[in-house]
Amino acid sequence: MSELDGFIDRPSKVFLKDIIFNPAIIIFVLGTLILIIVIILYFKYQITEKEINVIETNKSTYSITKDIYIDISGAVKVPGVYKLQEGDRVQDGLIKAGNLLGTAHVEWIQKQLNLAATLSDGQKIYIPFESESITNLQDYITKNNLSINSKLININQATEKDLEKLPRIGAVTAQKIINYRQENGNFNSVSDIKNVSGISDTIFSEIEPLITVN
């Protein structure tokens, strides 16, 4: 009986050994495993790529805009400080201020004011009245090689030399402005500079477009 069992068992062992060490079968098994791994990696890559595309789409859809503040005064219906968005234009600022008055200096606006210019944070826009003399303002701009959008002089931080660059402001008046600032604190608005001795309404009308408190 044992001999018969050995005879019956011998072919199965040989057959199993042939299967395990058969090069064709080994290549088939390895090829199948590699194919499965490739398929898994492919689908994983596709899912990751879709997630990246969704994130990039959300970033482009929900862009963050920055608030800016500008000061508009002169011949506009509602002068004041207004909040706009970064990238807004001068025209957007004038709309915020209720647009121009009928007494605005049209010739100056047509020649000097660029309605399409991009606004910047802390910018001052002054619209002169038709009856207002702007000769001194134009002389100041030409003399100092400035443009209408040049950086304004901050009267809360300006030195004596900076203040002397303003039309009709000499060393004595500049020092008075600094003394007033030291005694009373910063100016809350550009019109507060009229509280300084020697700054008349006439002088203020000439320097207003050139100064800021921001």
C-alpha positions as CSV (number, residue, x, y, z in Angstrom):
1,M,0.0,0.0,0.0
2,S,2.8,2.4,0.8
3,E,4.5,1.6,-2.5
4,L,1.3,2.4,-4.3
5,D,0.9,5.6,-2.4
6,G,4.5,6.6,-3.3
7,F,3.8,5.8,-6.9
8,I,0.6,7.9,-7.0
9,D,2.3,10.8,-5.1
10,R,5.4,11.0,-7.2
11,P,3.8,12.3,-10.4
12,S,2.0,15.1,-8.5
13,K,5.2,16.2,-6.9
14,V,7.0,16.2,-10.2
15,F,4.1,18.1,-11.8
16,L,4.1,20.7,-9.1
17,K,7.9,21.1,-9.3
18,D,7.6,21.6,-13.0
19,I,5.0,24.3,-12.6
20,I,6.9,26.3,-9.9
21,F,10.2,26.3,-11.9
22,N,8.7,26.7,-15.3
23,P,10.2,29.9,-16.8
24,A,7.1,30.7,-18.9
25,I,4.9,30.5,-15.8
26,I,7.3,32.7,-13.8
27,I,7.4,35.3,-16.6
28,F,3.6,35.2,-16.8
29,V,3.2,35.7,-13.0
30,L,5.7,38.6,-12.9
31,G,4.2,40.2,-15.9
32,T,0.7,40.0,-14.3
33,L,2.0,41.6,-11.1
34,I,3.8,44.4,-13.0
35,L,0.6,45.1,-15.0
36,I,-1.5,45.3,-11.8
37,I,1.0,47.7,-10.3
38,V,1.0,49.9,-13.4
39,I,-2.8,50.0,-13.4
40,I,-2.9,51.0,-9.7
41,L,-0.3,53.8,-10.2
42,Y,-2.1,55.1,-13.3
43,F,-5.4,55.5,-11.5
44,K,-3.7,57.0,-8.5
45,Y,-2.0,59.6,-10.8
46,Q,-5.3,60.4,-12.5
47,I,-7.0,61.1,-9.1
48,T,-4.0,63.2,-7.9
49,E,-4.0,65.3,-11.1
50,K,-7.8,65.9,-10.8
51,E,-7.3,67.1,-7.2
52,I,-4.5,69.5,-8.3
53,N,-6.7,70.9,-11.1
54,V,-9.6,71.5,-8.6
55,I,-7.2,73.4,-6.2
56,E,-5.8,75.5,-9.0
57,T,-9.3,76.3,-10.3
58,N,-10.4,77.4,-6.8
59,K,-7.4,79.6,-6.5
60,S,-8.1,81.4,-9.7
61,T,-11.8,81.7,-8.9
62,Y,-11.5,83.1,-5.4
63,S,-8.8,85.8,-5.9
64,I,-8.3,88.1,-2.9
65,T,-8.6,91.9,-3.5
66,K,-6.9,94.5,-1.3
67,D,-8.7,97.5,0.1
68,I,-7.2,100.9,-0.5
69,Y,-8.1,104.4,0.8
70,I,-7.9,107.6,-1.2
71,D,-8.6,111.2,-0.3
72,I,-10.7,113.2,-2.8
73,S,-11.3,116.9,-2.4
74,G,-11.9,120.1,-4.3
75,A,-14.7,120.4,-6.9
76,V,-16.5,117.1,-6.2
77,K,-20.0,116.7,-4.8
78,V,-18.9,114.8,-1.7
79,P,-15.2,115.3,-0.7
80,G,-13.8,112.8,1.7
81,V,-11.8,109.6,2.2
82,Y,-13.1,106.6,0.4
83,K,-12.4,102.9,0.4
84,L,-11.9,101.3,-3.0
85,Q,-10.3,98.1,-4.4
86,E,-6.7,97.7,-5.5
87,G,-6.7,98.1,-9.3
88,D,-9.5,100.7,-9.4
89,R,-9.1,103.8,-11.5
90,V,-9.3,107.5,-10.9
91,Q,-12.7,107.6,-12.5
92,D,-13.9,105.0,-9.9
93,G,-12.8,107.4,-7.2
94,L,-14.6,110.3,-8.7
95,I,-17.8,108.2,-8.9
96,K,-17.4,107.4,-5.2
97,A,-17.2,111.2,-4.5
98,G,-20.5,111.8,-6.3
99,N,-18.7,113.0,-9.5
100,L,-17.6,116.5,-10.4
101,L,-19.3,119.8,-9.6
102,G,-20.4,122.0,-12.5
103,T,-17.8,124.5,-11.2
104,A,-14.9,122.2,-11.7
105,H,-11.9,123.4,-13.7
106,V,-12.7,121.5,-17.0
107,E,-9.6,122.6,-18.9
108,W,-7.3,121.4,-16.1
109,I,-9.2,118.0,-15.9
110,Q,-8.9,117.5,-19.7
111,K,-5.2,118.3,-19.7
112,Q,-3.9,117.0,-16.4
113,L,-6.1,114.4,-14.9
114,N,-5.8,110.8,-16.3
115,L,-9.2,109.2,-15.5
116,A,-7.8,105.8,-16.5
117,A,-4.8,105.9,-14.1
118,T,-4.7,103.2,-11.4
119,L,-5.2,104.4,-7.8
120,S,-2.8,103.7,-5.0
121,D,-3.3,103.4,-1.3
122,G,-3.2,106.8,0.4
123,Q,-3.4,108.8,-2.8
124,K,-4.7,112.3,-2.8
125,I,-6.8,113.7,-5.6
126,Y,-7.6,117.4,-5.8
127,I,-10.0,118.8,-8.4
128,P,-9.5,122.6,-8.8
129,F,-12.5,124.9,-9.2
130,E,-13.0,126.8,-12.4
131,S,-12.4,130.1,-10.6
132,E,-9.3,128.9,-8.9
133,S,-5.8,130.0,-10.1
134,I,-3.7,126.9,-10.7
135,T,-0.6,128.8,-12.0
136,N,1.4,128.2,-8.9
137,L,0.5,124.5,-8.9
138,Q,1.7,124.1,-12.5
139,D,4.9,126.1,-11.8
140,Y,5.6,123.8,-8.8
141,I,5.1,120.6,-10.8
142,T,7.3,121.9,-13.7
143,K,10.0,123.2,-11.4
144,N,10.4,120.0,-9.5
145,N,9.9,117.8,-12.5
146,L,6.9,116.0,-11.0
147,S,3.8,114.5,-12.4
148,I,0.2,114.8,-11.1
149,N,0.5,111.3,-9.5
150,S,3.8,112.1,-7.7
151,K,4.2,111.2,-4.1
152,L,2.6,113.8,-1.8
153,I,4.3,115.4,1.1
154,N,3.1,113.9,4.4
155,I,2.7,116.9,6.7
156,N,2.7,114.6,9.7
157,Q,6.2,113.2,8.9
158,A,7.8,115.9,6.7
159,T,11.1,117.6,7.7
160,E,11.6,121.3,7.5
161,K,13.4,120.9,4.1
162,D,10.5,118.8,2.8
163,L,8.0,121.4,3.8
164,E,10.0,124.2,2.2
165,K,9.5,122.5,-1.1
166,L,5.8,123.5,-1.0
167,P,4.9,126.8,-2.7
168,R,5.0,129.9,-0.5
169,I,6.3,127.9,2.5
170,G,9.6,129.2,3.8
171,A,11.8,128.2,6.7
172,V,9.8,130.1,9.3
173,T,6.4,128.7,8.3
174,A,7.9,125.2,7.9
175,Q,9.2,125.4,11.5
176,K,5.8,126.6,12.7
177,I,4.2,123.6,11.1
178,I,6.6,121.3,12.9
179,N,6.1,123.1,16.2
180,Y,2.3,122.8,15.9
181,R,2.7,119.1,15.2
182,Q,4.8,118.5,18.2
183,E,2.5,120.5,20.5
184,N,-0.9,119.2,19.3
185,G,-0.1,115.9,17.7
186,N,-0.6,114.8,14.1
187,F,-2.9,116.6,11.7
188,N,-6.1,114.6,11.3
189,S,-6.8,116.2,7.8
190,V,-4.9,118.4,5.4
191,S,-7.2,121.3,6.2
192,D,-6.0,121.2,9.9
193,I,-2.8,122.9,8.6
194,K,-4.8,126.1,8.4
195,N,-4.6,126.2,12.2
196,V,-0.9,127.0,11.9
197,S,-0.1,130.7,12.1
198,G,0.7,132.0,8.7
199,I,-1.2,129.5,6.6
200,S,-4.0,131.5,5.0
201,D,-6.8,130.2,2.9
202,T,-5.0,131.4,-0.2
203,I,-1.8,129.5,0.7
204,F,-3.8,126.4,1.7
205,S,-5.5,126.3,-1.7
206,E,-2.1,126.2,-3.4
207,I,-0.6,123.5,-1.2
208,E,-3.6,121.3,-0.6
209,P,-3.2,119.2,-3.8
210,L,0.5,118.6,-2.8
211,I,0.1,117.4,0.8
212,T,-1.4,114.4,2.7
213,V,-1.7,113.2,6.3
214,N,-1.4,109.4,5.4
